Amino acid sequence: MAYPAISIDNIQPVFQAGWEQNMWQDNSFAFFLTDKVDQAGSTLTLGGFNPKFASGSFKYYPVTLEAWWVIDVSKVTCSDESWDLNSGIVDTGTSVLVGTPKVVRAIKKKAGLPEFLNEINCDKKAELPDITFTIGGDEYSLSPDDYIIEIDDQGQS
């Protein structure tokens, strides 16, 4: 689903080729991911989105850098503090949130987490704050259930 600018050996990505061949009417795609690992039902929709898998209104935000899926993200808020941003990458191929060291350190401090700790006891998850991203004037909040991946002793989520 990447852009040609980052494709290996300048190979045209599948989605781009399909769009140029008029295989779908809309130049967008959507993912629906199930809540549990190995659970059937995750879906990729090419040429739009399937309203069966959406709740509320659907919004499009312009891509500002056609290499990764970079969009304008104006700020991130945690508890009562906000940090200005310029952009963010929307990437369905990762399970992690990444940011500049300054912002990540500040969010971890607000959440009461040690600076160099990248894991917590899942029993503490309910004590963590929501993290809110502002995109195009719209706010999208992630609860700890959204941004914490629970992994057991055997490495299974």
C-alpha positions as a Markdown table, in Angstrom:
| # | Residue | x | y | z |
|---|---|---|---|---|
| 1 | Met | 0.0 | 0.0 | 0.0 |
| 2 | Ala | 3.1 | 2.2 | 0.0 |
| 3 | Tyr | 3.8 | 5.0 | -2.5 |
| 4 | Pro | 6.1 | 4.5 | -5.5 |
| 5 | Ala | 8.7 | 6.8 | -3.8 |
| 6 | Ile | 9.6 | 4.1 | -1.3 |
| 7 | Ser | 9.0 | 1.0 | -3.3 |
| 8 | Ile | 11.8 | -1.5 | -3.8 |
| 9 | Asp | 13.4 | -1.4 | -7.2 |
| 10 | Asn | 10.8 | 1.2 | -8.3 |
| 11 | Ile | 8.2 | -1.5 | -8.7 |
| 12 | Gln | 4.7 | 0.0 | -9.0 |
| 13 | Pro | 2.7 | -0.7 | -5.8 |
| 14 | Val | -0.4 | -2.8 | -6.3 |
| 15 | Phe | -2.9 | -0.2 | -5.1 |
| 16 | Gln | -1.4 | 2.5 | -7.5 |
| 17 | Ala | -1.5 | 0.0 | -10.4 |
| 18 | Gly | -5.1 | -0.8 | -9.7 |
| 19 | Trp | -6.1 | 2.9 | -9.5 |
| 20 | Glu | -4.4 | 3.6 | -12.8 |
| 21 | Gln | -6.2 | 0.7 | -14.4 |
| 22 | Asn | -9.6 | 2.0 | -13.1 |
| 23 | Met | -10.1 | -1.1 | -11.0 |
| 24 | Trp | -12.0 | 0.9 | -8.4 |
| 25 | Gln | -13.9 | 4.2 | -8.4 |
| 26 | Asp | -12.3 | 5.8 | -5.3 |
| 27 | Asn | -8.6 | 6.4 | -4.7 |
| 28 | Ser | -8.8 | 5.2 | -1.1 |
| 29 | Phe | -8.7 | 2.0 | 0.9 |
| 30 | Ala | -9.7 | 1.0 | 4.4 |
| 31 | Phe | -8.8 | -1.6 | 7.0 |
| 32 | Phe | -11.0 | -3.3 | 9.6 |
| 33 | Leu | -9.0 | -5.2 | 12.2 |
| 34 | Thr | -10.4 | -7.6 | 14.7 |
| 35 | Asp | -9.7 | -7.2 | 18.4 |
| 36 | Lys | -7.9 | -10.5 | 18.9 |
| 37 | Val | -4.9 | -12.1 | 17.4 |
| 38 | Asp | -5.8 | -15.0 | 15.0 |
| 39 | Gln | -9.5 | -14.0 | 15.0 |
| 40 | Ala | -11.2 | -14.2 | 11.6 |
| 41 | Gly | -12.9 | -11.2 | 10.1 |
| 42 | Ser | -10.2 | -8.6 | 9.5 |
| 43 | Thr | -10.8 | -6.9 | 6.1 |
| 44 | Leu | -9.1 | -4.7 | 3.5 |
| 45 | Thr | -11.4 | -2.8 | 1.3 |
| 46 | Leu | -10.0 | -1.3 | -1.9 |
| 47 | Gly | -11.6 | 1.7 | -3.5 |
| 48 | Gly | -13.4 | 3.2 | -0.5 |
| 49 | Phe | -14.6 | 1.7 | 2.8 |
| 50 | Asn | -17.3 | -0.7 | 3.8 |
| 51 | Pro | -19.9 | 1.0 | 6.0 |
| 52 | Lys | -20.5 | -2.3 | 7.7 |
| 53 | Phe | -17.2 | -1.8 | 9.5 |
| 54 | Ala | -17.5 | 1.9 | 10.3 |
| 55 | Ser | -19.3 | 3.8 | 13.1 |
| 56 | Gly | -20.1 | 7.5 | 12.9 |
| 57 | Ser | -19.0 | 9.7 | 10.0 |
| 58 | Phe | -16.0 | 8.8 | 7.8 |
| 59 | Lys | -13.4 | 11.5 | 7.2 |
| 60 | Tyr | -10.7 | 11.9 | 4.6 |
| 61 | Tyr | -7.5 | 13.8 | 5.4 |
| 62 | Pro | -5.1 | 14.8 | 2.6 |
| 63 | Val | -1.7 | 13.1 | 2.3 |
| 64 | Thr | 1.0 | 15.7 | 2.6 |
| 65 | Leu | 4.0 | 13.6 | 1.7 |
| 66 | Glu | 3.6 | 10.8 | -0.9 |
| 67 | Ala | 6.2 | 8.5 | 0.4 |
| 68 | Trp | 4.7 | 7.3 | 3.6 |
| 69 | Trp | 1.0 | 8.1 | 4.5 |
| 70 | Val | 1.9 | 11.4 | 6.1 |
| 71 | Ile | -0.9 | 13.7 | 7.1 |
| 72 | Asp | -1.1 | 17.0 | 9.1 |
| 73 | Val | -1.4 | 16.3 | 12.8 |
| 74 | Ser | -1.4 | 19.6 | 14.7 |
| 75 | Lys | -1.1 | 18.4 | 18.3 |
| 76 | Val | -1.1 | 15.6 | 20.8 |
| 77 | Thr | -2.6 | 15.9 | 24.2 |
| 78 | Cys | -2.1 | 13.8 | 27.3 |
| 79 | Ser | -3.9 | 14.7 | 30.5 |
| 80 | Asp | -3.9 | 18.5 | 30.7 |
| 81 | Glu | -0.9 | 19.2 | 28.5 |
| 82 | Ser | -0.5 | 19.5 | 24.7 |
| 83 | Trp | 2.4 | 19.5 | 22.3 |
| 84 | Asp | 2.4 | 21.0 | 18.9 |
| 85 | Leu | 3.1 | 18.7 | 16.0 |
| 86 | Asn | 3.5 | 19.2 | 12.2 |
| 87 | Ser | 2.6 | 15.8 | 10.9 |
| 88 | Gly | 2.0 | 12.2 | 11.6 |
| 89 | Ile | 2.3 | 8.9 | 9.6 |
| 90 | Val | -0.8 | 6.7 | 9.5 |
| 91 | Asp | 0.6 | 3.2 | 9.1 |
| 92 | Thr | -1.5 | 0.1 | 9.4 |
| 93 | Gly | 1.7 | -2.0 | 9.2 |
| 94 | Thr | 2.8 | -1.2 | 12.8 |
| 95 | Ser | 1.4 | -1.7 | 16.2 |
| 96 | Val | 3.4 | 1.0 | 17.9 |
| 97 | Leu | 3.1 | 4.8 | 18.4 |
| 98 | Val | 6.3 | 6.6 | 17.6 |
| 99 | Gly | 7.2 | 10.3 | 18.3 |
| 100 | Thr | 10.0 | 12.7 | 18.8 |
| 101 | Pro | 12.0 | 11.9 | 22.0 |
| 102 | Lys | 10.9 | 15.2 | 23.6 |
| 103 | Val | 7.2 | 14.5 | 23.2 |
| 104 | Val | 7.5 | 10.8 | 24.1 |
| 105 | Arg | 9.4 | 11.6 | 27.3 |
| 106 | Ala | 6.8 | 14.3 | 28.2 |
| 107 | Ile | 3.8 | 11.9 | 27.6 |
| 108 | Lys | 5.6 | 9.1 | 29.6 |
| 109 | Lys | 6.2 | 11.6 | 32.5 |
| 110 | Lys | 2.5 | 12.7 | 32.4 |
| 111 | Ala | 1.5 | 9.0 | 32.6 |
| 112 | Gly | 3.8 | 8.5 | 35.5 |
| 113 | Leu | 6.1 | 6.1 | 33.6 |
| 114 | Pro | 9.9 | 6.1 | 33.9 |
| 115 | Glu | 11.7 | 7.7 | 31.0 |
| 116 | Phe | 13.5 | 4.6 | 29.7 |
| 117 | Leu | 10.8 | 2.0 | 30.5 |
| 118 | Asn | 8.9 | 0.7 | 27.4 |
| 119 | Glu | 6.7 | -1.8 | 29.2 |
| 120 | Ile | 4.4 | -1.7 | 32.1 |
| 121 | Asn | 2.5 | -4.2 | 34.2 |
| 122 | Cys | -0.9 | -4.6 | 32.6 |
| 123 | Asp | -2.6 | -4.2 | 36.0 |
| 124 | Lys | -1.6 | -0.5 | 35.9 |
| 125 | Lys | -3.2 | 0.1 | 32.5 |
| 126 | Ala | -6.4 | 1.5 | 34.0 |
| 127 | Glu | -4.4 | 4.2 | 35.7 |
| 128 | Leu | -3.0 | 5.6 | 32.4 |
| 129 | Pro | -4.4 | 8.7 | 30.7 |
| 130 | Asp | -6.0 | 8.9 | 27.2 |
| 131 | Ile | -3.8 | 10.3 | 24.5 |
| 132 | Thr | -5.6 | 12.6 | 22.0 |
| 133 | Phe | -4.4 | 13.5 | 18.5 |
| 134 | Thr | -5.8 | 16.6 | 16.7 |
| 135 | Ile | -6.1 | 16.0 | 12.9 |
| 136 | Gly | -7.7 | 18.7 | 10.7 |
| 137 | Gly | -9.3 | 20.2 | 13.8 |
| 138 | Asp | -10.9 | 16.9 | 14.8 |
| 139 | Glu | -9.8 | 15.1 | 18.0 |
| 140 | Tyr | -9.2 | 11.4 | 18.1 |
| 141 | Ser | -8.6 | 9.9 | 21.6 |
| 142 | Leu | -6.9 | 6.6 | 22.3 |
| 143 | Ser | -7.6 | 5.0 | 25.7 |
| 144 | Pro | -5.0 | 2.8 | 27.3 |
| 145 | Asp | -6.9 | -0.2 | 25.9 |
| 146 | Asp | -6.1 | 1.3 | 22.4 |
| 147 | Tyr | -2.4 | 2.0 | 22.9 |
| 148 | Ile | -1.2 | -0.8 | 25.2 |
| 149 | Ile | -0.5 | -4.2 | 23.8 |
| 150 | Glu | -0.9 | -6.9 | 26.4 |
| 151 | Ile | 1.7 | -9.7 | 26.0 |
| 152 | Asp | 1.9 | -12.7 | 28.2 |
| 153 | Asp | 5.1 | -14.4 | 29.5 |
| 154 | Gln | 5.3 | -16.5 | 26.3 |
| 155 | Gly | 5.2 | -13.3 | 24.1 |
| 156 | Gln | 1.6 | -13.8 | 23.0 |
| 157 | Ser | -0.8 | -10.9 | 22.8 |
